[in-house]
Amino acid sequence: MTEEEFDDFYAAAFPRLVGQLYAFTGDHAEAQDVVQEAFVKAWDRRASFDAASAPEAWIRTVATRLAVSRFRRARRWLELVRKDAPPEQTPGPGPEHVALVTALRELPRPQRLAMVLYHVCDLSVDQIAAETGSPAGTVKARLARGRAALARHLSSQEAESMTGREEATHAS
């Protein structure tokens, strides 16, 4: 891939990858950072990239691994400096977005990754299997379990918010 081709690829893929990693991490700034870092790593390998080798999948995989690594380092650091867990941080957009991001965070990493790759990145089961190195059956199972867990979590959140509204109505 020439420098010009890489620049065009970067311009087209960066916003899409940031959106995908944002869905995975729940933190827009973190998503931008890890995607940018993955592109820096890709720059050194641009000569070996071509359109047929799925460079976007390579960058997404690198960015996802960077995000997981950063999360683990941050968690270890927090465990060292704090006895109590840090307060849960959620993004500022609407309640539906907050509920979805919170529910996604509750999923185990493999399920969350499969859900994001399938529903946000629009990858097929076979593409997810190739990208994650998992059998297609495992990807299907992760998707099914992830959907079920999200449905349970989102249903319980909706029930809690309805109960809170009813209590507020009766109190006034």
DOPALO-521156 format. One line per 4 residues: number of its first residue (from 1); their letters; for each residue y negated, x, z negated of N, C-alpha, C, O. Coordinates in pm, 1 decimal. Last residue first. Layout:
! DOPALO-521156
NUM) a) Y:X:Z:Y:X:Z:Y:X:Z:Y:X:Z  ...
! end
This chain:
! DOPALO-521156
172) saht) -1223.0:-4562.1:-4504.0:-1361.8:-4601.5:-4482.8:-1387.5:-4745.4:-4501.6:-1501.1:-4790.2:-4486.3  -950.0:-4533.2:-4543.2:-1039.0:-4479.3:-4646.5:-1182.5:-4527.1:-4627.3:-1257.9:-4532.5:-4724.4  -838.4:-4624.9:-4309.3:-819.1:-4702.6:-4432.0:-913.8:-4657.3:-4542.8:-952.8:-4737.8:-4627.4  -914.4:-4418.2:-4136.1:-960.7:-4553.6:-4109.4:-949.9:-4638.3:-4235.2:-1041.0:-4715.2:-4266.0
168) aeer) -779.0:-4200.1:-4243.8:-924.6:-4196.2:-4237.9:-981.5:-4336.2:-4216.2:-1086.1:-4369.5:-4272.0  -516.2:-4284.2:-4203.9:-564.6:-4263.3:-4339.6:-716.2:-4261.2:-4342.9:-776.4:-4315.1:-4435.7  -511.7:-4286.2:-3924.0:-489.8:-4410.3:-3996.8:-542.6:-4398.3:-4140.1:-605.8:-4490.6:-4191.5  -549.8:-4013.8:-3869.1:-649.6:-4110.4:-3824.7:-636.2:-4241.6:-3899.5:-736.7:-4303.0:-3935.4
164) gtms) -314.0:-3906.9:-3980.3:-445.3:-3864.5:-4031.2:-555.2:-3961.8:-3992.1:-644.4:-3989.9:-4072.1  -125.0:-4027.7:-3817.4:-124.8:-4058.0:-3959.1:-259.7:-4021.8:-4020.5:-313.4:-4096.3:-4102.4  -191.5:-3900.9:-3574.2:-202.3:-4046.8:-3584.8:-208.3:-4087.7:-3731.8:-288.5:-4173.9:-3767.9  -130.4:-3635.5:-3634.9:-269.8:-3669.5:-3606.0:-291.0:-3820.1:-3614.1:-397.9:-3864.3:-3656.4
160) eaeq) 148.2:-3656.8:-3673.3:61.7:-3612.3:-3783.1:-82.9:-3651.0:-3758.4:-151.7:-3694.9:-3850.6  228.5:-3733.2:-3416.6:252.4:-3822.8:-3529.3:163.7:-3786.4:-3647.7:110.1:-3874.5:-3715.0  155.8:-3503.7:-3275.6:92.7:-3631.7:-3242.0:109.8:-3729.8:-3356.7:16.2:-3802.1:-3390.8  327.3:-3317.2:-3392.1:182.6:-3299.4:-3404.2:109.9:-3429.9:-3376.1:13.4:-3463.5:-3444.8
156) sslh) 573.7:-3420.1:-3311.8:541.6:-3415.5:-3455.4:392.8:-3395.1:-3477.5:336.8:-3450.1:-3572.3  548.4:-3385.5:-3034.9:565.3:-3520.2:-3090.9:529.8:-3521.6:-3238.8:463.4:-3613.8:-3286.0  536.1:-3107.5:-3015.1:419.7:-3186.4:-2973.8:428.5:-3328.8:-3027.1:325.9:-3387.5:-3061.4  793.4:-3041.2:-3109.4:674.8:-2990.2:-3176.1:551.6:-3074.3:-3142.0:472.5:-3108.0:-3230.0
152) rala) 962.5:-3173.4:-2927.3:970.8:-3200.9:-3071.5:841.9:-3160.2:-3140.8:787.4:-3235.7:-3221.3  876.1:-3052.8:-2686.1:867.8:-3198.0:-2703.6:871.9:-3234.3:-2851.6:793.0:-3317.3:-2896.9  939.6:-2782.4:-2736.3:799.9:-2823.2:-2714.9:784.2:-2972.9:-2737.8:688.5:-3015.6:-2802.4  1219.1:-2804.0:-2754.0:1141.9:-2758.9:-2870.8:994.8:-2797.7:-2856.9:932.3:-2840.9:-2953.8
148) argr) 1278.9:-2887.3:-2492.9:1316.5:-2970.8:-2607.2:1234.5:-2933.1:-2730.6:1186.3:-3020.4:-2802.8  1182.4:-2667.7:-2345.6:1126.8:-2802.2:-2324.5:1155.8:-2891.7:-2444.1:1067.7:-2963.6:-2491.3  1350.7:-2464.3:-2448.3:1205.5:-2456.5:-2463.8:1139.7:-2591.8:-2446.2:1050.7:-2627.8:-2523.2  1601.6:-2550.3:-2364.7:1573.5:-2540.2:-2508.8:1423.0:-2535.1:-2534.1:1373.6:-2594.5:-2629.9
144) alra) 1561.5:-2535.2:-2085.1:1601.3:-2661.5:-2148.4:1568.2:-2659.4:-2297.6:1513.0:-2755.9:-2350.6  1496.1:-2261.6:-2055.8:1402.7:-2365.9:-2013.2:1435.0:-2498.5:-2081.1:1344.7:-2566.7:-2129.6  1729.6:-2141.9:-2150.6:1602.1:-2116.3:-2218.8:1499.2:-2221.7:-2182.4:1423.1:-2266.5:-2268.2  1911.0:-2236.6:-1958.2:1928.2:-2274.0:-2098.9:1798.1:-2253.2:-2176.4:1760.5:-2337.0:-2258.3
140) kvtg) 1810.9:-2109.4:-1729.4:1815.9:-2256.2:-1735.4:1828.2:-2304.0:-1880.5:1763.2:-2400.8:-1920.2  1852.3:-1842.7:-1805.4:1716.2:-1890.8:-1779.9:1712.5:-2042.7:-1790.1:1622.1:-2098.9:-1852.0  2130.5:-1843.0:-1814.6:2054.5:-1815.8:-1937.0:1911.6:-1864.8:-1921.7:1855.5:-1922.3:-2015.0  2187.7:-1885.4:-1545.6:2230.8:-1982.8:-1645.9:2156.1:-1966.8:-1776.9:2122.3:-2065.3:-1842.6
136) apsg) 2092.7:-1648.3:-1430.5:2025.8:-1775.5:-1400.7:2064.0:-1883.0:-1501.7:1979.4:-1964.1:-1539.6  2077.0:-1367.6:-1660.7:2149.5:-1453.8:-1566.4:2076.1:-1586.4:-1546.9:2005.3:-1631.8:-1636.7  1788.0:-1151.4:-1668.7:1879.5:-1245.4:-1733.7:1956.2:-1323.9:-1628.6:1905.7:-1344.7:-1518.3  1576.5:-998.2:-1584.0:1706.3:-933.7:-1596.2:1809.1:-1019.9:-1667.6:1906.8:-968.0:-1721.5
132) teaa) 1332.4:-1106.6:-1531.1:1363.8:-1079.8:-1671.7:1497.0:-1008.7:-1691.5:1527.9:-963.8:-1801.8  1333.0:-1127.6:-1252.3:1221.3:-1061.6:-1319.5:1254.0:-1023.3:-1463.9:1208.6:-919.9:-1512.9  1566.3:-1270.0:-1194.2:1548.4:-1135.3:-1140.0:1440.4:-1059.6:-1217.1:1455.2:-940.4:-1244.0  1511.4:-1508.4:-1331.0:1630.2:-1429.4:-1365.5:1614.9:-1286.1:-1317.1:1646.5:-1191.8:-1389.5
128) iqdv) 1287.7:-1593.1:-1190.6:1274.5:-1560.0:-1333.7:1392.4:-1472.9:-1377.2:1375.1:-1375.9:-1450.9  1408.2:-1641.6:-943.8:1302.4:-1540.8:-953.9:1283.1:-1497.2:-1099.4:1264.4:-1378.8:-1127.4  1585.7:-1848.1:-1013.5:1638.7:-1721.0:-963.7:1533.8:-1609.7:-971.8:1567.4:-1495.6:-1003.4  1404.6:-2048.6:-1086.4:1498.8:-1997.1:-1185.9:1552.1:-1861.6:-1141.9:1562.9:-1769.9:-1223.3
124) sldc) 1081.5:-1971.0:-942.0:1209.4:-2040.6:-945.9:1297.0:-1979.2:-1055.6:1266.8:-1872.7:-1109.4  748.6:-1990.2:-1071.3:861.5:-1911.6:-1022.4:987.9:-1996.7:-1030.2:999.1:-2084.4:-1115.9  498.4:-2087.8:-1155.7:572.0:-2156.0:-1049.2:682.3:-2069.4:-988.2:706.4:-2074.8:-867.6  357.6:-2004.4:-1372.5:362.6:-1913.3:-1257.5:434.8:-1974.6:-1137.9:432.0:-1917.4:-1029.0
120) vhyl) 395.7:-2227.1:-1539.2:260.5:-2178.0:-1509.7:260.0:-2092.2:-1383.6:172.2:-2106.1:-1298.4  670.6:-2285.2:-1544.7:572.4:-2393.2:-1537.6:431.0:-2346.9:-1504.0:354.3:-2423.0:-1445.0  807.9:-2031.6:-1535.1:850.4:-2146.6:-1454.8:735.4:-2246.7:-1435.0:706.7:-2287.6:-1322.5  671.2:-1855.9:-1704.7:702.9:-1814.4:-1567.9:738.1:-1933.7:-1479.4:702.0:-1936.5:-1361.8
116) vmal) 662.0:-2014.6:-1938.7:538.4:-1973.8:-1871.5:566.9:-1934.5:-1726.9:494.4:-1975.4:-1636.3  937.9:-2042.4:-1997.6:853.2:-2160.8:-1978.4:725.5:-2124.0:-1901.6:686.1:-2195.5:-1809.5  1016.2:-1774.2:-2031.6:1077.3:-1855.4:-1926.5:990.3:-1977.2:-1895.8:971.3:-2011.2:-1779.1  856.5:-1708.9:-2254.4:838.6:-1638.1:-2128.3:897.3:-1718.7:-2013.5:834.5:-1730.3:-1908.2
112) rqpr) 963.9:-1883.5:-2445.8:822.2:-1893.8:-2409.3:797.5:-1826.5:-2274.9:725.8:-1880.4:-2190.7  1226.0:-1785.0:-2463.1:1202.0:-1922.2:-2417.7:1058.0:-1937.9:-2370.1:1033.0:-1998.6:-2266.0  1177.9:-1520.3:-2559.6:1246.8:-1542.3:-2431.0:1225.3:-1684.3:-2375.5:1208.3:-1701.6:-2254.8  1026.9:-1575.0:-2808.8:968.1:-1506.5:-2693.8:1043.9:-1530.4:-2563.2:979.6:-1558.9:-2462.2
108) pler) 1066.6:-1907.7:-2940.6:1107.5:-1766.9:-2935.6:1056.6:-1703.5:-2805.6:1044.7:-1771.9:-2703.9  778.5:-2114.9:-2997.7:902.2:-2084.9:-2924.6:938.6:-1937.6:-2939.2:850.3:-1852.4:-2949.1  531.3:-2131.2:-3109.1:646.2:-2158.5:-3196.1:778.9:-2123.4:-3129.1:880.0:-2104.4:-3196.8  353.9:-2101.0:-2904.2:368.1:-1989.7:-2998.7:487.7:-2007.4:-3090.2:540.3:-1909.5:-3143.3
104) latv) 365.0:-2354.0:-2789.4:423.8:-2240.1:-2718.5:445.7:-2122.1:-2811.7:545.4:-2050.9:-2799.4  219.9:-2497.8:-2983.3:361.7:-2527.8:-2962.0:431.2:-2412.8:-2888.9:544.2:-2377.8:-2922.7  -31.5:-2382.8:-2947.5:35.0:-2373.8:-3078.1:185.0:-2397.8:-3062.8:266.6:-2327.1:-3121.9  -81.6:-2459.9:-2684.6:-74.3:-2317.2:-2717.7:-2.2:-2297.7:-2851.0:79.0:-2206.2:-2865.2
100) lavh) -83.2:-2742.7:-2720.4:13.5:-2678.1:-2632.0:29.1:-2530.2:-2664.8:141.3:-2480.1:-2672.0  -297.0:-2782.0:-2898.3:-162.4:-2826.8:-2934.5:-57.0:-2757.6:-2849.3:47.7:-2718.0:-2900.6  -508.4:-2678.6:-2748.3:-474.5:-2616.2:-2876.0:-332.5:-2654.2:-2916.7:-256.3:-2569.8:-2963.9  -508.6:-2864.2:-2539.5:-484.0:-2722.4:-2512.3:-439.4:-2651.2:-2640.2:-344.1:-2573.3:-2639.1
96) epgp) -571.9:-3095.6:-2679.1:-446.0:-3088.4:-2605.4:-408.1:-2943.8:-2577.3:-291.8:-2905.0:-2589.3  -827.0:-3041.1:-2788.1:-711.0:-3053.5:-2876.8:-577.1:-3047.8:-2803.8:-478.5:-3000.3:-2860.1  -1014.1:-2795.5:-2585.8:-976.2:-2926.0:-2638.1:-848.3:-2930.0:-2719.3:-770.6:-2834.5:-2719.7  -1086.4:-2445.8:-2678.7:-1086.9:-2563.4:-2592.9:-1028.9:-2687.1:-2661.8:-998.3:-2684.0:-2780.9
92) gptq) -1071.2:-2219.8:-2863.6:-1165.4:-2326.7:-2884.0:-1156.7:-2447.4:-2793.0:-1216.9:-2549.1:-2827.3  -746.8:-2100.1:-2983.4:-863.3:-2099.1:-2894.8:-947.7:-2224.8:-2912.1:-901.6:-2324.2:-2968.2  -662.4:-2014.4:-3319.5:-639.8:-2093.7:-3199.9:-764.4:-2090.1:-3113.4:-875.6:-2078.3:-3164.9  -497.0:-1828.1:-3563.8:-614.9:-1838.8:-3479.0:-578.0:-1918.7:-3355.5:-474.4:-1894.0:-3293.7
88) eppa) -394.0:-1850.0:-3896.5:-360.7:-1880.1:-3756.7:-489.4:-1896.8:-3677.1:-579.6:-1970.3:-3717.5  -475.3:-1579.3:-4114.0:-485.7:-1720.1:-4076.1:-454.8:-1737.6:-3927.9:-485.6:-1651.4:-3845.5  -218.9:-1334.8:-4187.8:-352.6:-1370.4:-4139.8:-358.4:-1518.4:-4105.1:-256.1:-1577.3:-4070.1  -30.4:-1335.2:-4491.7:-35.0:-1346.2:-4345.7:-176.2:-1384.1:-4302.6:-245.3:-1457.5:-4373.3
84) dkrv) -100.0:-1105.1:-4758.4:-89.2:-1241.0:-4705.2:-95.7:-1237.2:-4553.7:-157.7:-1148.8:-4494.6  -135.1:-836.9:-4779.6:-14.9:-893.6:-4837.9:7.6:-1034.1:-4784.0:121.7:-1076.9:-4766.2  -242.3:-602.1:-4537.5:-257.1:-731.5:-4603.7:-125.7:-774.8:-4664.6:-18.6:-752.1:-4608.2  -177.2:-363.6:-4418.6:-307.6:-373.8:-4485.2:-327.9:-505.1:-4559.2:-422.7:-517.6:-4636.7
80) lelw) 83.7:-394.7:-4315.2:50.7:-280.2:-4399.7:-77.2:-300.8:-4479.4:-85.2:-260.0:-4595.2  68.9:-620.4:-4163.3:162.1:-619.7:-4275.9:130.4:-505.0:-4371.5:148.1:-516.7:-4492.8  -108.4:-530.7:-3967.5:-150.2:-635.2:-4062.1:-59.5:-640.0:-4184.2:-106.3:-661.4:-4296.0  59.3:-350.5:-3835.6:-62.8:-303.1:-3900.6:-109.5:-404.2:-4003.7:-146.3:-367.1:-4115.1
76) rrar) 254.6:-523.7:-3733.8:292.2:-417.7:-3829.1:170.4:-367.5:-3905.8:177.4:-344.8:-4026.6  92.4:-676.2:-3562.2:161.6:-740.7:-3673.7:202.3:-637.1:-3778.7:186.2:-660.2:-3898.5  12.5:-481.6:-3379.0:-88.2:-551.7:-3460.2:-23.5:-616.6:-3581.7:-78.7:-612.3:-3691.6  260.6:-413.2:-3264.8:179.7:-312.7:-3335.1:78.5:-378.5:-3427.0:60.7:-335.4:-3541.0
72) rfrs) 332.6:-661.1:-3152.4:416.7:-599.6:-3255.8:339.7:-494.0:-3335.0:352.0:-486.1:-3457.3  125.5:-695.0:-2966.3:145.5:-792.5:-3073.2:226.9:-730.9:-3186.8:192.9:-747.2:-3304.0  171.0:-477.6:-2796.8:46.0:-485.8:-2874.2:60.5:-581.6:-2990.8:13.8:-553.6:-3101.2  421.6:-555.7:-2691.3:407.4:-430.0:-2765.6:282.0:-431.6:-2852.3:286.3:-391.4:-2968.6
68) valr) 351.7:-789.5:-2558.4:449.7:-794.1:-2667.1:436.2:-669.8:-2754.2:439.2:-678.6:-2877.0  171.7:-684.1:-2369.9:127.7:-785.7:-2466.0:222.0:-792.7:-2585.7:177.7:-800.8:-2700.2  340.0:-512.8:-2224.4:225.1:-458.7:-2297.2:177.4:-556.8:-2404.3:146.4:-516.5:-2516.4  511.4:-702.5:-2112.5:564.4:-602.0:-2207.2:452.6:-538.0:-2288.2:469.0:-511.9:-2407.3
64) tavt) 328.3:-834.2:-1948.7:399.0:-907.6:-2054.2:453.3:-810.7:-2158.5:442.1:-834.9:-2278.7  255.6:-628.1:-1773.5:154.1:-689.6:-1859.8:219.1:-765.5:-1975.2:169.4:-761.2:-2087.7  502.1:-580.2:-1645.7:437.2:-473.3:-1722.6:335.7:-533.5:-1820.4:330.7:-493.9:-1936.8  537.7:-833.3:-1523.6:636.5:-780.8:-1618.0:575.0:-672.5:-1705.9:593.9:-673.3:-1827.6
60) riwa) 313.0:-843.1:-1355.9:331.0:-944.8:-1460.0:428.5:-895.3:-1566.1:404.7:-913.3:-1685.5  368.7:-626.6:-1187.4:250.4:-622.1:-1274.0:263.2:-724.0:-1386.8:228.1:-694.6:-1501.1  599.9:-722.7:-1062.6:603.3:-595.8:-1136.5:487.1:-590.5:-1234.6:504.7:-554.2:-1350.9  501.9:-951.2:-939.4:605.5:-964.9:-1041.9:613.6:-837.8:-1126.2:632.1:-844.8:-1247.7
56) epas) 331.1:-832.2:-756.2:275.4:-919.6:-859.7:375.4:-939.1:-973.4:337.1:-942.9:-1090.3  497.2:-696.7:-578.8:416.1:-619.2:-672.7:356.4:-705.2:-784.1:333.7:-656.0:-894.6  743.1:-750.9:-414.9:690.2:-837.2:-522.3:607.3:-758.2:-623.2:642.8:-752.7:-740.9  812.7:-611.0:-189.4:869.9:-567.0:-316.1:816.6:-643.2:-436.6:842.6:-603.5:-550.2
52) aadf) 676.6:-693.8:35.5:813.7:-742.4:17.6:871.1:-706.3:-119.1:970.1:-766.4:-160.8  434.8:-558.2:29.8:435.0:-702.7:8.0:575.5:-756.0:-20.6:590.5:-853.7:-93.8  481.8:-257.1:-159.6:460.4:-327.1:-33.6:475.4:-475.9:-62.8:523.8:-514.0:-169.4  426.9:44.1:-338.0:422.1:-102.3:-333.2:413.6:-149.1:-189.2:345.9:-87.6:-106.8
48) sarr) 399.2:313.8:-329.8:536.2:262.2:-321.2:541.0:109.7:-319.2:648.0:51.8:-300.6  128.5:349.5:-358.0:190.0:396.8:-233.9:331.2:340.6:-217.4:378.0:321.7:-105.1  73.2:267.4:-617.0:38.7:178.2:-505.6:102.4:221.0:-374.7:127.9:136.9:-288.5  103.4:389.3:-857.2:225.4:363.9:-779.4:198.0:283.2:-653.7:291.8:235.2:-590.0
44) dwak) -142.3:399.5:-973.7:-74.1:526.7:-950.8:49.3:510.7:-862.5:94.5:606.8:-800.3  -186.3:125.0:-997.9:-270.3:204.8:-907.7:-202.4:336.6:-874.2:-204.7:380.5:-759.2  -24.8:34.1:-1202.3:16.5:8.1:-1064.3:-61.8:93.7:-964.8:-9.5:130.5:-859.6  -173.7:102.0:-1424.8:-43.3:166.8:-1405.5:3.1:151.0:-1260.2:62.5:242.1:-1202.7
40) vfae) -386.1:-72.4:-1376.4:-412.6:71.8:-1380.8:-282.1:148.2:-1360.1:-278.8:247.1:-1286.9  -253.9:-315.0:-1400.8:-306.1:-276.3:-1269.9:-338.7:-126.9:-1266.0:-320.6:-62.4:-1162.8  -202.7:-308.6:-1675.1:-90.1:-308.8:-1582.1:-136.1:-269.5:-1441.7:-64.7:-198.2:-1371.1  -463.7:-326.4:-1772.5:-385.8:-205.4:-1799.3:-265.1:-195.6:-1705.0:-229.8:-86.4:-1660.5
36) qvvd) -525.4:-586.5:-1686.1:-602.5:-472.0:-1636.0:-524.2:-342.4:-1655.7:-519.1:-258.3:-1565.9  -342.8:-728.6:-1838.9:-332.9:-733.7:-1692.2:-407.9:-615.2:-1632.2:-359.7:-551.2:-1538.7  -435.0:-671.2:-2095.3:-301.5:-625.3:-2056.0:-282.4:-630.7:-1904.6:-213.0:-546.2:-1848.1  -702.4:-780.4:-2087.5:-676.0:-639.4:-2118.4:-540.0:-592.9:-2067.4:-529.8:-487.9:-2003.9
32) qaea) -663.2:-1052.9:-2033.6:-739.1:-969.9:-1940.2:-708.1:-821.9:-1962.0:-689.8:-747.0:-1866.1  -518.7:-1121.3:-2266.3:-457.6:-1137.6:-2134.1:-530.5:-1051.5:-2031.2:-466.4:-984.4:-1950.3  -712.9:-1077.9:-2459.5:-590.1:-996.4:-2461.1:-521.5:-1002.8:-2325.3:-472.0:-901.9:-2275.2  -892.5:-1278.7:-2388.6:-934.5:-1138.2:-2383.4:-813.3:-1045.2:-2380.7:-811.9:-945.9:-2308.0
28) hdgt) -733.7:-1511.4:-2434.1:-784.5:-1478.7:-2300.5:-823.6:-1331.4:-2288.7:-791.0:-1266.5:-2189.3  -446.5:-1578.1:-2591.4:-571.4:-1504.9:-2614.7:-621.8:-1453.9:-2480.0:-561.6:-1365.3:-2419.3  -195.2:-1670.3:-2547.9:-287.0:-1759.5:-2618.6:-422.0:-1696.3:-2646.0:-504.1:-1754.7:-2716.7  8.5:-1537.9:-2410.8:-45.4:-1479.1:-2533.3:-130.6:-1574.6:-2614.9:-138.2:-1562.3:-2737.2
24) fayl) 82.5:-1713.0:-2197.2:184.7:-1644.6:-2277.5:129.1:-1597.0:-2411.3:194.3:-1613.2:-2514.4  -154.7:-1796.7:-2089.6:-59.4:-1898.1:-2133.9:46.9:-1836.5:-2223.7:95.6:-1901.6:-2316.1  -250.3:-1545.4:-2023.7:-321.8:-1624.4:-2124.1:-230.1:-1733.0:-2178.9:-227.7:-1758.6:-2299.3  -83.1:-1478.5:-1817.5:-69.6:-1404.7:-1943.9:-144.5:-1475.0:-2056.8:-105.4:-1464.5:-2173.1
20) qgvl) -180.1:-1660.0:-1625.2:-40.6:-1663.3:-1666.6:-20.8:-1593.4:-1800.8:50.3:-1643.9:-1887.7  -447.5:-1580.7:-1598.3:-413.8:-1716.3:-1639.2:-271.5:-1726.6:-1691.1:-246.0:-1794.8:-1790.4  -406.7:-1320.2:-1506.0:-474.7:-1340.7:-1634.5:-443.5:-1480.9:-1686.3:-416.0:-1498.3:-1805.0  -289.5:-1376.4:-1258.6:-210.8:-1309.7:-1362.4:-275.3:-1324.7:-1500.0:-205.0:-1340.2:-1599.9
16) rpfa) -508.4:-1495.3:-1127.5:-383.6:-1569.4:-1144.2:-300.2:-1508.4:-1257.6:-247.1:-1580.6:-1342.1  -697.7:-1286.0:-1120.7:-726.0:-1411.6:-1193.1:-598.9:-1492.4:-1221.7:-585.1:-1550.8:-1329.2  -542.4:-1080.4:-972.6:-591.7:-1062.4:-1109.6:-619.9:-1195.7:-1179.3:-569.3:-1216.8:-1289.5  -478.6:-1136.8:-703.2:-377.8:-1157.0:-807.9:-434.0:-1152.5:-949.8:-377.8:-1215.6:-1039.3
12) aayf) -703.5:-1086.2:-538.1:-630.7:-1212.8:-527.5:-543.6:-1239.2:-650.3:-535.8:-1353.0:-696.6  -788.5:-832.5:-614.5:-884.4:-943.3:-613.9:-812.7:-1078.7:-610.8:-857.4:-1174.3:-674.2  -549.4:-684.7:-572.6:-609.3:-696.7:-705.7:-701.3:-818.4:-712.9:-692.7:-897.9:-806.5  -524.4:-704.8:-294.6:-419.7:-757.6:-381.3:-474.8:-780.6:-522.8:-448.9:-884.1:-584.2
8) ddfe) -753.8:-564.4:-218.7:-738.7:-705.5:-181.4:-635.2:-773.8:-270.4:-655.7:-886.3:-315.9  -687.6:-312.0:-325.6:-809.2:-381.6:-369.1:-801.4:-530.4:-337.9:-838.1:-613.3:-421.0  -457.7:-257.0:-177.1:-447.7:-272.1:-321.4:-569.2:-346.7:-375.4:-555.8:-434.3:-460.8  -569.3:-233.8:76.1:-470.5:-338.9:51.5:-456.1:-364.5:-99.0:-444.0:-479.0:-142.5
4) eetm) -729.6:-6.9:29.3:-791.3:-133.7:68.0:-697.1:-250.8:42.5:-739.6:-355.2:-7.1  -535.5:186.9:-28.3:-635.8:152.0:-128.7:-700.6:18.2:-97.5:-724.2:-61.8:-188.0  -211.3:69.2:92.6:-332.9:149.6:100.0:-430.2:107.0:-9.5:-410.6:4.7:-75.2  116.9:85.6:0.0:0.0:0.0:0.0:-123.1:90.2:0.0:-135.7:178.2:-85.1
! end
